[in-house]
Structures are given as C-alpha cells and as structure tokens.
Amino acid sequence: MQINKSNLSSLSNSKSPYDYSIYHDFIESYLPSGFLSINEEDPIMLHLESLMELNDQMLIVMDLTAVEILYTSKRSMEMLGIDPKSNTTMEMLSHVHPDDLFRFGLGRSKLLSLDKDMLVDHVGAALLSTDIHMKKSNGECHNHLFQCYMFYSSVPHEAVYYVQVNTSIDSYKMKKGCFHYYVGNDINNFRFPDEELLSMGHGLTSREFEIIHLIASGKNSKEIADKLFISVHTVNTHRRNILEKYQKPHISDVVFELMDQGLL
C-alpha cells in the first residue's frame, strides 16, 4: 500500500543522505562485546555522530530478548530531552504522543514476536519501520521515523539485538490519518529515508483504521455504528473502501494481513 507523496522534496532538501553500511560496520565492531564497550572516541562513532547531527537523527541499541537498552546516542538530549546515560524503555514510552501510544504498543508486540521466532530458529534478521510522534521534555512534538533493525546472534551470548535509528521527519507532511509502516525481511529497506521508503504504508484513514480494529474485535456494522455515532450505511461504505484499498474479497482477509504485519 502507498500513501501520499506530496512534500517529499522538502525532506530530501533538508537532509544529507548517506550509506547505512556504517551501521553494519558499527554492529561488526561492537557485537562481540554485546554493545557494552562502545567508545565514543572511536572513528566509527565520531563519523556516525556527525552524520546523525547533520540529519537530525539518534541511535538506540537494545538487547530485545532481555528488553534492555544498552546504548543511546548523545543526540537523545537534543531530540527528546532524554539523558542517554539513563534512558530506559519506560522513559521512551513516556515521550510517545498519546495519539500514537496504541500503535507504538502494537509495534513493540510485533518486535517481541519476531524476537521469539528468531530465538526458536537460532537465525534471522528483520526490519520494522514506522513513524511515531514523540514529545520533547518541553512539550514540543515531532514526527520520528523509527527504523528498527533486529538480528539474532549467538555471541557474546544468545540474544536478538536491535539497532534503532530515529530520524526527525517533520519536513515531510504525512497525509492526514496515514502513516509509514513496513515490517519484513527486506533489509534493503534499512536505509536513509527517501520517497519510496516513506510512501510505504497501510493507506487507511484514521476512521478506516479504527473500524478495522473494531471489526477485528468481533463487532458487526450495527455495533460499530452505535459505538462511533455514525450510520450503518457509513460503516459499510468504509468497509467497501477498505476492501478496495487492499484488493481483498473479504474483510477477514484484511484483518489477517494486518495481524501478520503487527497492526492488529
């Protein structure tokens, strides 16, 4: 599914694209220590910090299996007002805009599901990418692109690690009610954000997304209409629009697809 591409030129004009292979170099350098001996004076880190400074980005490394943040780059102070030395999963959660809390929780659940699969298989890598509105300590709200690259490793101990790059994408105005979303094994999508990447999404409006969630919970059109204070005709119109966007014959097919993507 694709979302509106208007105003993407403003994003490209305000950023300086670079090759994300530097993150793979970073992983290769610090994975043997379990990311516990990151040297901020290391040339890789100095180069990475300069690139993130230029492009309004920050980095988080996590042991997903232990649900523990191992490293947060210093730009977390500027982007969120979070002290990198004391960042935790709960601290990050407290900065999520209330409107995006539910979707943030769904993404976290999908990551933990992928973590479980990789641990069972003893192999694997995946990417979950989406945009989430985050609050700074002073109350300012900014749209962050979360690019969460996760991978299984048997060293220094068996775990699934997670490298998250946050990019401020305020200069790109998303179509109202839509958001970027990708989950899958195509690691080529772990790259500097561009028009093709940011146009990936479910394509549903906020109302359609709300209705599909109610359908997934077992509610029929009359129950949905009563809950949302709209007519049954309006609910059924939304159902038809959802089927058309997904090119599916049955609404249950859409529900199963969104569940597989971690959106339900």
C-alpha positions as CSV (number, residue, x, y, z in Angstrom):
1,M,0.0,0.0,0.0
2,Q,1.2,3.5,-0.8
3,I,0.5,6.8,0.9
4,N,0.5,10.4,-0.3
5,K,4.0,11.5,-1.6
6,S,3.4,15.3,-1.6
7,N,6.0,17.5,0.1
8,L,8.7,14.7,0.0
9,S,11.0,17.1,-1.9
10,S,11.3,19.2,1.3
11,L,12.6,16.2,3.1
12,S,15.3,15.5,0.6
13,N,16.3,19.1,0.5
14,S,16.8,19.3,4.3
15,K,18.8,16.1,4.7
16,S,22.1,14.8,3.5
17,P,21.6,11.2,2.5
18,Y,24.4,8.7,3.4
19,D,25.1,5.0,3.2
20,Y,23.7,3.0,6.1
21,S,26.5,0.5,5.7
22,I,28.1,2.4,8.6
23,Y,25.6,0.9,10.9
24,H,26.6,-2.6,9.8
25,D,30.3,-1.5,10.5
26,F,29.1,-0.4,13.9
27,I,27.5,-3.7,14.6
28,E,30.5,-5.6,13.4
29,S,32.7,-3.6,15.7
30,Y,30.7,-3.8,18.9
31,L,28.6,-7.0,18.7
32,P,31.5,-9.1,20.2
33,S,31.2,-7.2,23.4
34,G,27.4,-7.2,23.4
35,F,27.5,-3.4,22.7
36,L,28.8,-2.9,26.3
37,S,32.1,-1.3,25.3
38,I,31.1,1.4,22.9
39,N,33.9,4.0,22.6
40,E,32.5,7.4,21.6
41,E,36.0,8.5,20.5
42,D,36.2,5.6,18.1
43,P,36.4,7.0,14.5
44,I,33.3,5.0,13.5
45,M,31.4,6.6,16.4
46,L,32.7,10.1,15.6
47,H,31.7,9.7,12.0
48,L,28.3,8.3,12.9
49,E,27.6,11.1,15.4
50,S,28.5,13.7,12.8
51,L,26.1,12.1,10.3
52,M,23.3,11.9,12.8
53,E,23.9,15.5,13.9
54,L,23.7,16.7,10.2
55,N,20.5,14.7,9.6
56,D,18.6,15.2,12.9
57,Q,19.0,11.5,14.0
58,M,19.7,9.4,17.1
59,L,20.7,5.8,17.7
60,I,19.5,3.3,20.3
61,V,20.8,-0.3,20.7
62,M,18.8,-2.8,22.7
63,D,19.1,-6.4,23.8
64,L,15.5,-7.2,22.7
65,T,15.5,-10.6,24.4
66,A,16.3,-9.0,27.8
67,V,14.2,-5.9,27.0
68,E,17.2,-3.8,28.0
69,I,18.5,-0.6,26.3
70,L,22.3,-1.0,26.0
71,Y,23.3,2.3,24.4
72,T,21.6,5.6,23.5
73,S,23.5,8.3,21.4
74,K,24.0,11.7,22.9
75,R,21.6,13.3,20.4
76,S,18.7,11.9,22.5
77,M,19.1,15.0,24.7
78,E,18.5,17.3,21.7
79,M,15.8,15.3,20.1
80,L,13.8,14.2,23.1
81,G,15.4,15.7,26.2
82,I,16.4,12.2,27.4
83,D,19.7,11.7,29.2
84,P,21.5,9.0,27.1
85,K,23.1,7.6,30.3
86,S,19.7,6.9,31.9
87,N,17.4,6.0,29.0
88,T,15.0,3.1,29.5
89,T,12.1,1.5,27.6
90,M,9.7,3.2,30.1
91,E,11.4,6.6,29.5
92,M,11.0,6.2,25.8
93,L,7.4,5.2,26.3
94,S,6.7,8.4,28.3
95,H,7.7,10.5,25.3
96,V,5.3,8.9,22.8
97,H,2.4,11.2,21.9
98,P,-0.9,9.9,23.3
99,D,-2.4,9.6,19.8
100,D,0.3,7.1,18.8
101,L,0.6,5.1,22.1
102,F,-1.7,2.3,20.8
103,R,0.3,1.9,17.6
104,F,3.6,2.1,19.5
105,G,2.4,-0.8,21.6
106,L,1.4,-2.8,18.6
107,G,4.9,-2.3,17.1
108,R,6.6,-3.3,20.3
109,S,4.4,-6.5,20.4
110,K,5.4,-7.3,16.8
111,L,9.1,-6.9,17.7
112,L,8.8,-9.3,20.6
113,S,7.0,-11.8,18.4
114,L,9.9,-11.6,15.9
115,D,12.4,-11.9,18.7
116,K,10.7,-15.2,19.8
117,D,10.7,-16.6,16.3
118,M,14.4,-15.8,15.8
119,L,15.3,-17.4,19.2
120,V,13.4,-20.6,18.2
121,D,15.1,-20.7,14.8
122,H,18.5,-19.6,16.0
123,V,18.8,-17.4,13.0
124,G,17.2,-14.4,11.3
125,A,17.1,-10.7,10.7
126,A,14.1,-8.4,10.2
127,L,13.1,-4.7,10.0
128,L,10.2,-2.8,11.4
129,S,9.9,0.8,10.2
130,T,7.2,3.3,11.1
131,D,6.7,6.9,12.1
132,I,5.7,7.9,15.6
133,H,5.0,11.3,17.1
134,M,7.3,11.9,20.1
135,K,7.2,14.6,22.7
136,K,10.2,16.5,24.0
137,S,10.6,17.4,27.6
138,N,9.4,20.9,26.9
139,G,6.2,19.7,25.3
140,E,7.2,20.1,21.7
141,C,6.0,17.3,19.4
142,H,8.0,16.0,16.5
143,N,7.4,13.1,14.0
144,H,10.1,10.5,14.2
145,L,10.8,7.8,11.7
146,F,11.7,4.6,13.7
147,Q,13.9,2.2,11.8
148,C,14.3,-0.9,13.9
149,Y,16.8,-3.4,12.5
150,M,16.9,-6.6,14.6
151,F,19.0,-9.7,14.2
152,Y,19.8,-13.0,16.0
153,S,23.3,-13.5,17.4
154,S,24.9,-16.4,19.4
155,V,27.7,-14.1,20.5
156,P,28.6,-12.9,23.1
157,H,25.5,-14.8,24.2
158,E,22.3,-16.0,22.5
159,A,20.1,-13.0,22.0
160,V,18.2,-10.9,19.5
161,Y,19.7,-7.4,19.2
162,Y,18.0,-4.3,17.9
163,V,19.5,-1.2,16.3
164,Q,17.1,1.6,16.1
165,V,17.7,4.8,14.1
166,N,15.3,7.7,14.8
167,T,15.1,10.4,12.1
168,S,13.1,13.6,12.5
169,I,10.8,13.8,9.5
170,D,8.8,17.0,10.4
171,S,9.7,18.4,7.0
172,Y,7.6,15.6,5.4
173,K,3.9,16.2,6.0
174,M,2.1,12.9,6.0
175,K,-1.4,12.7,4.6
176,K,-3.8,13.1,7.4
177,G,-4.7,9.8,9.1
178,C,-2.0,7.8,7.3
179,F,1.5,6.7,8.4
180,H,4.5,4.9,7.1
181,Y,4.8,1.3,8.0
182,Y,7.0,-1.6,6.9
183,V,7.7,-5.0,8.6
184,G,9.6,-7.8,6.9
185,N,12.9,-9.3,6.0
186,D,14.0,-7.0,3.2
187,I,17.0,-5.4,4.9
188,N,17.4,-3.1,1.8
189,N,14.7,-1.0,3.5
190,F,17.1,-0.2,6.3
191,R,18.4,2.8,4.5
192,F,18.4,6.6,4.6
193,P,14.7,7.7,4.3
194,D,13.7,8.5,0.7
195,E,10.4,8.9,-1.2
196,E,10.0,5.2,-1.9
197,L,10.6,4.3,1.7
198,L,8.3,6.9,3.3
199,S,5.5,6.1,0.9
200,M,5.2,2.6,2.3
201,G,2.1,2.3,4.5
202,H,-1.3,0.7,5.1
203,G,-3.1,3.5,3.2
204,L,-6.1,3.6,5.6
205,T,-7.5,6.8,7.0
206,S,-7.8,7.1,10.8
207,R,-11.5,6.2,10.6
208,E,-10.9,3.2,8.4
209,F,-8.2,2.0,10.8
210,E,-10.5,2.5,13.7
211,I,-13.2,0.5,12.0
212,I,-11.0,-2.4,11.0
213,H,-9.8,-2.7,14.7
214,L,-13.5,-2.9,15.8
215,I,-14.2,-5.5,13.1
216,A,-11.2,-7.5,14.4
217,S,-12.6,-7.3,17.9
218,G,-15.7,-9.1,16.7
219,K,-18.1,-6.1,16.3
220,N,-20.7,-6.0,13.5
221,S,-21.6,-3.0,11.5
222,K,-24.5,-2.0,13.7
223,E,-22.4,-2.3,16.9
224,I,-19.6,-0.2,15.2
225,A,-22.1,2.4,14.1
226,D,-23.5,2.7,17.6
227,K,-20.0,3.0,19.2
228,L,-18.8,5.6,16.7
229,F,-22.2,7.5,16.5
230,I,-22.4,7.1,12.7
231,S,-24.9,5.3,10.4
232,V,-24.6,1.7,9.4
233,H,-24.5,2.9,5.8
234,T,-21.4,4.9,6.6
235,V,-19.7,1.9,8.3
236,N,-20.5,-0.3,5.3
237,T,-19.1,2.4,2.9
238,H,-15.9,2.3,4.9
239,R,-15.8,-1.5,4.8
240,R,-16.1,-1.3,1.0
241,N,-13.3,1.3,0.8
242,I,-11.0,-0.9,2.9
243,L,-11.6,-3.9,0.7
244,E,-10.9,-1.8,-2.4
245,K,-7.6,-0.4,-1.0
246,Y,-6.4,-3.9,-0.1
247,Q,-7.9,-5.6,-3.2
248,K,-9.3,-8.4,-1.0
249,P,-12.7,-10.2,-1.4
250,H,-13.4,-10.5,2.3
251,I,-12.8,-8.2,5.3
252,S,-11.4,-11.1,7.2
253,D,-8.5,-11.3,4.7
254,V,-7.6,-7.7,5.5
255,V,-7.8,-8.5,9.2
256,F,-5.4,-11.4,8.8
257,E,-3.0,-9.3,6.8
258,L,-2.9,-6.5,9.3
259,M,-2.5,-9.0,12.1
260,D,0.5,-10.5,10.3
261,Q,2.0,-7.1,10.0
262,G,1.6,-6.4,13.7
263,L,-1.0,-3.7,13.2
264,L,-3.8,-5.6,15.0
